C-alpha cells in the first residue's frame, strides 16, 4: 500500500512512445531517451526511500484554523524500493557533468497537464543534486515491478530525503537552468510560513521552497479512540523519519501527555549517518498512569542524528498550507475500568 | 569576544617544540608535523564558523530541574574566522586518502591532560570527515592572529556545523581508527537523552554522541527584565544558527508570548545551502499588545533550510547534562506605563 497524491490528472503514456528529454537552458543540444534506453544503456540502481507529502498530518493543523489542502492524517508517507537509472549517469551520457555544469537548478517536468496545458514541474538546487547525485534515480521500477500509473508510470524521479512534491512523476523532461522551475507548485505552494501569515499577507518570494523535510514520528498503534486491553500498560508502535538522509537516534514515548517519557526500541538500530532514506519502525510497552480516569493521551516524539526534535504543539507551526506538520503525535485512547 | 569553555587546564605549549602526530591504528607509519610544517607545507585555508558549546542556554534547563554543567546563558556560542591547513591536505600528504582509508572514525587528541594523565579527546565518523573534508581545518589563526592560549594555541581543529566538544584545542594527535575516541567526553558526556533519564538510569551506550547541533535562535536585545522605551513597539535583535551548515530560512518574533508572530529581517539574506557555518543576525520592530499590563514576553524561533524548528518549551527537551537547549527563546521585559 502506498499513498497517492497527484495534482493533475494521471496521464496515459504508451511506454513505446515514452521519451525523456535532457537539455540545458542556452544550449542547442537536446538528448532524447526512450524507456528502453534508460533500461539498457545505464546500470540499474536501487534505493529504498520514503516519499512523504509535505501535507502529511495536515488534519492536525485543521483543528487550529482551516488550511488549504487535502485533509491528510498520518498516512501521506510511504516507503518503497525504487530502481532505475542514476541521474548522474544519465546526465554524464548526455554530456553534462553535474560537478562542473554552469547551472543553479535542475528542473523536472512531468507529462501531467492542467486544462490550460501547463505541466506539473519542480526543481532542486544544483548543490542538492551534487550532494545526492549517486542516489537520485530516474525510476522505472517500484518494489521490483513497473511503477503503477498512479505513481508515475513509466518513469518518475526519486530524490531521497526530499519532499514528495519535487519527486516528479511521469517525468518527461530534465532541464539544467540558472532559474528554479516556474511551476505553481515550486513558486506558490510548498513553502513554510509562520502562523500569522495568511492568504491576505503572504509573500511567496520571502522564503525558499521546501526541499528537505523535518524530523517526524507517528503512533500507528493504538489508533485514536481505541479501547486498550488492560489498564496497566500499553504497547505502542509507529514510524519515524527525518529528511536529508538523517537517521533516528531516539523515539520517546509517554502515556501521560508528555510528563514522563520512556524509550522505544528502534528498527533498524544501525543507520547510515547521511543516507537513512527509509523509515525507522519503533515499538515500546510502557506503563499507564495509575491515576488515569478511563482516558489517557499517548504521545511520541523523535530526535534525528542532528538532534533536531519535534515541536511540542501544532499551534506554533500552523501555516496556511498545512504543511510541515510534525508536532509531537498525540493519540487519546480509552482505558478499560478494572 | 569569544566564549571560553575548557575541560582541563590550559597547557603551555612552546610553538618551536609543537608537534602534530598523524597515524592510523594498525599502521607502523607515523608522521610528525611541526607548526612551521603546517604553515609552510600546506595552503592556508579560511573558514568563518560558529563554535557552540552543547550547553549553550543550559541556564533555562536549570529552571526545570538541576543538571550537571556550567550555568551558561545564551553566550556559549561565538563566531570567528579560522585559518590553517586543510585536514584533507594534511592526511593526503601523510599517505592517507580520506575517501578510501579503511577506518570508521577520526580521533583528535589534545595536549590538555587531567591529573591522572588522560588527555582531552574526541572523534567524528569518517562519513562526516568525508562530507566536510575541504572545510575541516587544522587552524593556527583565529581572526587573522595566532590562536589565543584559551582557544587552543597553537593549533585546534575546526569542524564547521559540529558541536564545540569535537573541535579539539591544543591538537597534538590525529588517529584514523575503527573505533570512536575512548575519551570521557566522547563516551560519557555530550549525548542527548529524554527528560525521564537521570543519573540513576542513564545508559550512555544507548545513543550516539552529539555531532551536529539543532537549529537555535536567541534574543540578544532587549535583555530580560529591561524596561522598554515606549509602549507601542519593540525592536528586537539576535542571532540564529543551525548545525550541519544549514542556513536559516525564517526567524519569527512575538511580543505576546507566541500567539501572534512577525517576520524578522535576516542578515545575510543569501546563504549557501549546505555551508552556512557562520551565524545569521536578525532584527525586527514589532507592535506590543495593546492590553499589556506593564510586562510582556518577547519570543523568537527560527526555521532552518531543512525546516527544522525549535521546540516550544524547555520542559520537553530537558536532559541530565543540560545540552541541546534550543526551545523558543522567551525574554520577559517591562513596558513603561503611558
Interface residues (C-beta under 8 A of the other chain):
Chain A: X125 X127 X128 X131 X192 X193 X194 X195 X196 X197 X206 X207 X208 X210 X211 X212 X213 X214 X215 X243 X244 X249 X250 X252 X258 X260 X261 X262 X263 X272 X273 X274 X301 X303 X305 X306 X307 X308 X309 X310 X311 X312 X313 X315 X316 X317 X324 X328
Chain B: X125 X127 X128 X131 X192 X193 X194 X195 X196 X197 X206 X207 X208 X210 X211 X212 X213 X214 X215 X243 X244 X249 X250 X252 X258 X260 X261 X262 X263 X272 X273 X274 X301 X303 X305 X306 X307 X308 X309 X310 X311 X312 X313 X315 X316 X317 X324 X328
